[in-house]
């Protein structure tokens, strides 16, 4: 706890552990805080006093935007104590940041710097940000994030942090597409994991699952979804149906609506 910015989490955790065995509904407040739904200062003071018979002495005012990283640092520590090497946090579709207004976008860059440029307390955390390949050109370039950053009225250290994040995004290596052999291997692994999950050997259907996935579409996620859907159908019905994207009817939307609303037929 000495590495955290505030000692709030110390009091929350100690009160939560001291409440073990209690049937009080108030304990839910402490549990919710540990899950990210932060309790009020008054609630923490009251519950800590109730279960630990001591008074709270906060060293800093807890500000969600500034101190939420304490909770991630604590999780990192817990994983290490439990014997794991660490944990992986995936920020998928991070390009949605590009929809923000410029000021909000800069704030988002500052926030994710805690994961792209992690403090020592994040030593067992691996953060992965998935940006679309066009983000650099369409957002950072066309919306001139570097230029706007230069004009912002913030201290230089904050500017340097945001610039470092922009540099990391711009310089990031673009992932190459999986080869057919790599995709086949991944699909075989999906069948193996599915078999373990449901306690039944689905390996005899491996080739069928692979063929279904390869014919389902060109996107990787589409192929993976098709493979899992094929396994679900095999599990329930003993075989796969038609797993492909197709139109429900050739009629226009207005014609279809007319048919649906024609109660005389």
C-alpha positions in Angstrom: 0.0 0.0 0.0 3.0 2.3 0.4 3.3 2.6 -3.4 -0.2 3.9 -3.9 -1.1 7.6 -4.2 -3.8 7.5 -1.6 -4.4 5.2 1.4 -8.1 5.0 0.7 -7.8 1.4 -0.6 -6.1 0.3 2.6 -9.1 1.4 4.7 -11.6 -0.2 2.3 -9.8 -3.5 2.1 -9.1 -3.7 5.9 -12.8 -2.9 6.7 -14.0 -5.5 4.1 -11.8 -8.2 5.6 -12.8 -7.3 9.1 -16.4 -7.6 8.1 -16.0 -11.3 7.2 -19.0 -13.3 8.5 -21.2 -10.3 8.9 -24.6 -10.3 7.3 -24.9 -6.6 7.1 -26.0 -5.2 3.8 -23.5 -2.4 4.3 -20.7 -4.8 3.5 -22.0 -4.7 -0.1 -20.8 -1.1 -0.2 -17.2 -2.1 0.5 -17.4 -5.0 -2.0 -18.8 -2.7 -4.7 -16.0 -0.2 -4.0 -13.4 -2.9 -4.7 -15.2 -3.6 -8.0 -15.0 0.0 -9.1 -18.3 1.5 -7.8 -16.5 3.9 -5.4 -18.1 4.4 -2.0 -18.4 7.8 -0.4 -15.9 9.1 2.1 -18.5 9.1 4.8 -19.4 5.4 4.2 -15.8 4.4 4.4 -15.3 6.3 7.6 -18.4 4.7 9.1 -17.8 1.2 8.1 -14.1 1.2 9.0 -15.0 2.6 12.4 -17.7 -0.1 12.8 -15.6 -3.1 11.9 -12.0 -2.0 12.9 -12.8 0.1 15.9 -10.4 2.8 14.6 -10.7 6.2 12.9 -9.8 6.8 9.3 -7.0 9.2 8.5 -6.8 9.8 4.7 -3.5 11.1 3.5 -4.9 12.5 0.2 -8.3 13.3 -1.2 -9.3 10.5 -3.6 -10.0 11.8 -7.1 -11.3 9.2 -9.4 -9.7 10.5 -12.6 -6.3 10.8 -10.8 -6.2 7.9 -8.4 -8.1 5.0 -10.1 -4.7 3.6 -11.1 -4.3 2.6 -7.4 -6.9 -0.1 -7.9 -5.1 -1.5 -11.0 -1.9 -1.5 -9.0 -3.5 -3.4 -6.2 -4.9 -5.9 -8.7 -1.4 -6.3 -10.1 -0.1 -7.0 -6.7 -2.8 -9.5 -5.9 -2.1 -11.5 -9.1 1.6 -11.7 -8.1 0.7 -12.8 -4.5 -1.5 -15.5 -6.0 1.5 -16.9 -7.9 0.6 -15.6 -11.4 3.2 -13.9 -13.6 0.8 -11.1 -14.2 -2.3 -10.1 -16.1 -3.2 -8.8 -19.5 -5.6 -5.8 -20.1 -6.9 -5.5 -23.6 -8.4 -2.2 -24.7 -10.2 -3.3 -27.9 -11.4 -0.8 -30.5 -9.3 2.0 -28.9 -9.8 4.0 -32.1 -13.2 5.1 -30.7 -11.1 7.7 -28.9 -11.0 9.4 -32.4 -14.7 10.2 -32.1 -14.1 12.5 -29.1 -13.7 16.3 -29.4 -10.1 17.4 -29.4 -9.9 18.4 -25.7 -11.6 15.1 -24.6 -9.2 13.2 -27.0 -6.2 14.8 -25.3 -7.6 13.9 -21.9 -8.1 10.3 -23.1 -4.4 10.1 -24.3 -3.4 11.4 -20.8 -5.4 8.7 -19.1 -4.1 5.8 -21.2 -0.6 6.9 -20.6 -0.9 5.1 -17.3 -1.0 1.9 -19.3 1.2 2.7 -22.2 3.8 4.3 -19.9 3.1 2.4 -16.8 4.5 3.2 -13.3 6.6 0.6 -11.4 3.4 -0.6 -9.5 2.2 -2.0 -12.8 5.2 -4.2 -13.2 3.0 -7.4 -13.8 0.5 -5.7 -16.1 0.7 -6.1 -19.9 -1.5 -3.6 -21.7 -2.6 -4.1 -25.3 -4.3 -1.3 -27.2 -6.0 -2.3 -30.4 -6.2 0.7 -32.8 -7.4 0.4 -36.4 -4.5 0.8 -38.9 -6.1 4.0 -40.2 -6.1 5.8 -36.9 -2.8 7.6 -37.4 -3.8 9.0 -40.7 -7.5 9.7 -40.1 -7.3 11.0 -36.6 -3.8 12.0 -35.5 -2.9 13.3 -38.9 -6.2 14.8 -40.3 -7.3 16.2 -37.0 -3.8 17.5 -36.3 -3.5 16.1 -32.7 0.2 17.2 -32.5 -0.6 20.7 -33.6 -3.5 21.0 -31.1 -1.3 19.7 -28.3 1.2 22.4 -28.9 -1.5 25.1 -28.5 -2.9 23.6 -25.3 -2.5 25.7 -22.1 -1.1 22.9 -19.9 2.2 22.3 -18.2 5.1 21.0 -20.3 5.3 17.6 -18.4 1.6 16.9 -19.3 2.3 17.8 -22.9 5.3 15.5 -23.0 3.2 12.6 -21.6 0.5 13.1 -24.3 3.1 13.4 -27.0 4.8 10.2 -25.8 1.4 8.4 -26.2 0.9 9.9 -29.7 4.4 8.8 -30.6 3.7 5.2 -29.4 0.5 5.0 -31.4 2.2 6.4 -34.6 5.2 4.2 -34.2 3.3 1.0 -33.3 3.9 -1.9 -35.6 0.9 -3.0 -37.6 -0.2 -6.5 -37.1 0.2 -8.7 -40.2 -2.6 -11.0 -41.2 -2.5 -14.7 -40.1 -1.2 -17.1 -42.6 -3.5 -20.1 -43.5 -1.3 -22.4 -41.4 -1.5 -20.1 -38.4 -5.3 -19.7 -38.7 -5.7 -23.5 -39.1 -3.6 -24.0 -35.9 -5.8 -21.4 -34.0 -9.0 -23.1 -35.1 -7.7 -26.5 -34.0 -6.9 -24.9 -30.6 -10.5 -23.6 -30.4 -11.8 -27.1 -30.9 -9.5 -28.4 -28.2 -10.6 -25.7 -25.7 -14.3 -26.3 -26.6 -13.8 -30.0 -25.9 -12.2 -29.2 -22.5 -15.0 -26.7 -21.6 -17.8 -29.2 -22.4 -16.1 -32.4 -21.3 -16.5 -34.1 -24.7 -14.1 -34.8 -27.5 -15.0 -32.7 -30.6 -11.7 -33.4 -32.4 -13.4 -35.7 -35.0 -15.2 -32.6 -36.2 -12.1 -30.5 -36.5 -11.9 -30.5 -40.3 -15.6 -29.6 -40.6 -15.2 -26.7 -38.2 -12.1 -25.5 -40.1 -13.9 -25.7 -43.5 -16.9 -23.8 -42.1 -14.7 -21.1 -40.7 -12.7 -20.6 -43.9 -15.9 -20.2 -45.9 -17.6 -17.9 -43.5 -16.0 -14.6 -44.5 -12.7 -12.8 -44.7 -12.6 -11.1 -41.3 -10.8 -13.1 -38.6 -13.5 -12.5 -36.0 -16.1 -13.7 -38.5 -14.2 -17.0 -39.0 -13.8 -17.5 -35.2 -17.5 -16.8 -34.6 -18.4 -19.3 -37.4 -16.1 -21.9 -35.8 -17.7 -21.6 -32.4 -21.2 -21.5 -33.9 -20.4 -24.7 -35.8 -19.3 -26.4 -32.6 -22.5 -25.2 -30.9 -24.6 -26.7 -33.6 -22.7 -30.0 -33.5 -23.1 -30.0 -29.7 -26.8 -29.5 -29.9 -27.8 -31.2 -33.2 -25.0 -33.4 -34.1 -24.2 -31.5 -37.3 -23.7 -28.0 -38.7 -26.3 -26.0 -40.6 -25.8 -23.3 -43.1 -23.5 -20.7 -41.4 -23.2 -17.8 -43.8 -24.4 -14.3 -44.2 -27.3 -13.9 -46.6 -30.3 -11.7 -47.2 -33.6 -12.7 -45.7 -35.5 -11.7 -48.8 -34.9 -10.0 -52.1 -37.7 -7.5 -51.5 -37.0 -3.9 -50.6 -37.4 -2.9 -47.0 -40.7 -1.0 -47.8 -42.1 -4.1 -49.5 -41.1 -6.3 -46.6 -42.8 -3.9 -44.1 -45.9 -3.9 -46.3 -46.1 -7.7 -46.2 -45.6 -7.7 -42.4 -48.3 -5.2 -41.9 -50.8 -6.8 -44.3 -53.0 -8.6 -41.8 -55.5 -9.6 -44.4 -53.1 -12.3 -45.7 
